[in-house]
Amino acid sequence: MHLGDAFLDLLLGGSCAGCGRPGRRLCVRCAETVAEGQTQDHWPDPVPEGLPRLAVTGSYEGLWPTVLAEYKEHRAWGLARPLATRLWPAVARIGAEAEADCCVLVPMPSRAAAVRERGHDTTAVLARAVSRIAYGFGWSLPVVRALRVARPVADSAGLGATQRMENLHHAIAVRSGALARLRRCGAAVVLCDDLVTTGASMTEATRALTSAGIEVAGGAAIVATRRHREGSPTQAH
């Protein structure tokens, strides 16, 4: 164990979000794993009609289920910076090819109940951290919380691609105040999230924005699940 980790464990009783080792929020080994990603375009299978271009930095496997759960469900807010650092190249990949004078970063919306339970809108916090990183690279990438969940939706865990699309059908709407701001600046939107599964959420968010006359350059996420068509003998990891 690293001496600093031992001290943190003694002082705070902390543990690594990736492997559970006593010490800092991410041990040296897990921090290296979180930092090492390869940005690539991603298309779920099947591809939902209306899905924008997506960029991700890896697959939802290994330490990622644990790390994202710690961040979102167990209030490990200190993970926002390393997660944003991992997400930034995917955001930059989409933003660099946007056919617009400027871009804004729009976090995928969370249900109000989830925000209350978690104490934060974790995706919005992640987006703001990415925006700060972008500024350091000379990018102006403001965050606009433009989307809201407009009606009750079921928990998507365990739902297939078709079921998720049906569950989210017209479930996301654009906030009126944000709409005016987006129209004034004429920016293209880069959607951001921590995880992409079927692509249903990104598709519905894109529908809401484009229906309001807002250009969507694409979506970016840290990781994506490996999914196969419903009925395939190989299931998602």
HUVEN-V781222 format. One record per residue. N is the residue number from 1. SS is DSSP state (alpha for helix, beta for strand, coil for the rest). BURIAL is I if it has 24 or more other ideal C-beta (glycine too) atoms within 12 Angstrom, else O. D_FIRST is the distance of its C-alpha to the first C-alpha in Angstrom with 1 decimal. Layout:
N:SS:BURIAL:D_FIRST
N:SS:BURIAL:D_FIRST
This chain:
1:coil:O:0.0
2:coil:O:3.8
3:alpha:O:6.3
4:alpha:O:8.4
5:alpha:I:6.6
6:alpha:O:6.5
7:alpha:O:10.0
8:alpha:O:11.1
9:alpha:O:10.3
10:alpha:O:12.3
11:alpha:O:14.9
12:alpha:O:15.6
13:coil:O:14.1
14:coil:I:13.1
15:beta:I:11.6
16:coil:I:11.6
17:coil:I:15.3
18:coil:I:14.9
19:coil:I:12.7
20:coil:O:12.2
21:coil:I:8.5
22:beta:O:8.4
23:coil:I:8.3
24:coil:I:10.6
25:coil:I:13.6
26:coil:I:12.5
27:coil:I:9.1
28:alpha:O:9.8
29:alpha:O:11.0
30:alpha:I:13.1
31:alpha:I:14.4
32:alpha:O:15.7
33:alpha:I:17.3
34:alpha:I:18.9
35:alpha:I:20.2
36:coil:O:21.7
37:coil:I:25.0
38:coil:O:28.5
39:coil:I:31.3
40:beta:O:34.2
41:beta:I:37.3
42:coil:I:37.1
43:coil:I:39.9
44:coil:I:39.5
45:coil:O:41.8
46:coil:O:44.3
47:coil:O:44.6
48:coil:I:46.0
49:coil:O:49.2
50:coil:I:48.6
51:coil:I:44.9
52:coil:I:44.1
53:coil:I:42.2
54:beta:I:38.5
55:beta:I:35.5
56:beta:I:31.9
57:coil:I:28.7
58:coil:I:27.6
59:beta:I:27.9
60:coil:I:26.9
61:coil:O:24.7
62:coil:O:21.1
63:coil:I:18.9
64:alpha:I:21.9
65:alpha:O:23.6
66:alpha:I:20.5
67:alpha:I:19.8
68:alpha:I:23.5
69:alpha:O:24.0
70:alpha:I:21.3
71:alpha:I:23.0
72:alpha:I:26.5
73:alpha:O:26.6
74:coil:O:23.8
75:coil:O:24.3
76:coil:I:21.1
77:alpha:I:23.2
78:alpha:I:20.4
79:alpha:I:20.3
80:alpha:I:23.9
81:alpha:I:23.2
82:alpha:I:20.9
83:alpha:I:23.3
84:alpha:I:26.2
85:alpha:I:25.0
86:alpha:I:24.9
87:alpha:I:28.3
88:alpha:I:30.0
89:alpha:I:31.0
90:alpha:I:32.7
91:alpha:I:34.6
92:alpha:I:35.6
93:alpha:I:36.9
94:alpha:I:39.2
95:alpha:I:40.2
96:alpha:I:41.1
97:coil:O:43.7
98:coil:I:45.2
99:coil:O:48.9
100:coil:O:49.0
101:coil:O:49.1
102:coil:I:45.9
103:beta:I:43.3
104:beta:I:41.8
105:beta:I:38.7
106:beta:I:39.5
107:beta:I:36.8
108:coil:I:37.7
109:coil:I:38.9
110:coil:I:37.3
111:coil:I:39.4
112:alpha:O:40.1
113:alpha:O:38.9
114:alpha:O:35.5
115:alpha:O:35.2
116:alpha:O:36.2
117:alpha:O:33.8
118:alpha:I:30.8
119:coil:O:31.9
120:coil:I:31.9
121:coil:I:33.4
122:alpha:I:30.2
123:alpha:I:31.9
124:alpha:I:33.8
125:alpha:I:30.7
126:alpha:I:29.2
127:alpha:I:32.6
128:alpha:I:32.7
129:alpha:I:29.3
130:alpha:I:30.6
131:alpha:I:33.8
132:alpha:O:32.0
133:alpha:I:30.2
134:alpha:I:33.6
135:alpha:O:35.2
136:alpha:O:32.9
137:coil:O:34.3
138:coil:O:37.9
139:coil:O:38.5
140:coil:O:40.2
141:coil:I:38.9
142:coil:I:39.8
143:beta:I:38.7
144:coil:I:41.5
145:coil:I:41.0
146:coil:I:44.1
147:beta:I:43.7
148:beta:I:43.9
149:beta:I:44.1
150:coil:O:47.8
151:coil:O:48.2
152:coil:O:46.3
153:coil:I:44.4
154:coil:O:42.9
155:coil:O:39.2
156:coil:I:38.8
157:coil:O:36.3
158:coil:O:38.0
159:coil:O:40.8
160:coil:I:42.0
161:alpha:I:42.9
162:alpha:O:46.6
163:alpha:O:45.7
164:alpha:I:43.3
165:alpha:I:46.0
166:alpha:O:48.5
167:alpha:I:46.1
168:alpha:I:45.6
169:coil:O:49.2
170:coil:O:50.2
171:coil:I:47.4
172:beta:I:46.1
173:beta:O:48.3
174:beta:I:48.3
175:coil:O:48.3
176:alpha:O:51.7
177:alpha:O:50.4
178:alpha:I:47.9
179:alpha:I:50.6
180:alpha:O:52.8
181:alpha:O:50.0
182:alpha:I:49.2
183:alpha:O:52.9
184:alpha:O:53.4
185:alpha:O:50.8
186:coil:O:51.5
187:coil:I:47.9
188:beta:I:46.4
189:beta:I:43.6
190:beta:I:40.2
191:beta:I:38.9
192:beta:I:35.1
193:beta:I:32.9
194:beta:I:29.5
195:beta:I:30.8
196:beta:I:34.0
197:coil:I:35.2
198:coil:I:39.0
199:coil:I:39.8
200:alpha:I:42.1
201:alpha:I:40.7
202:alpha:I:40.9
203:alpha:I:44.4
204:alpha:I:45.6
205:alpha:I:44.2
206:alpha:I:46.0
207:alpha:I:49.2
208:alpha:I:49.2
209:alpha:I:48.7
210:alpha:O:51.1
211:alpha:O:53.7
212:coil:I:53.6
213:coil:O:54.2
214:coil:I:50.7
215:coil:I:49.3
216:beta:I:46.0
217:beta:I:44.4
218:beta:I:41.8
219:beta:I:38.5
220:beta:I:34.9
221:beta:I:31.9
222:beta:I:28.2
223:beta:I:28.5
224:beta:I:31.4
225:coil:I:31.8
226:coil:O:33.5
227:coil:I:36.7
228:coil:O:39.9
229:coil:O:43.4
230:coil:O:44.3
231:coil:O:45.7
232:coil:O:43.6
233:coil:O:42.1
234:coil:O:38.7
235:coil:O:37.0
236:coil:I:34.4
237:coil:O:30.8
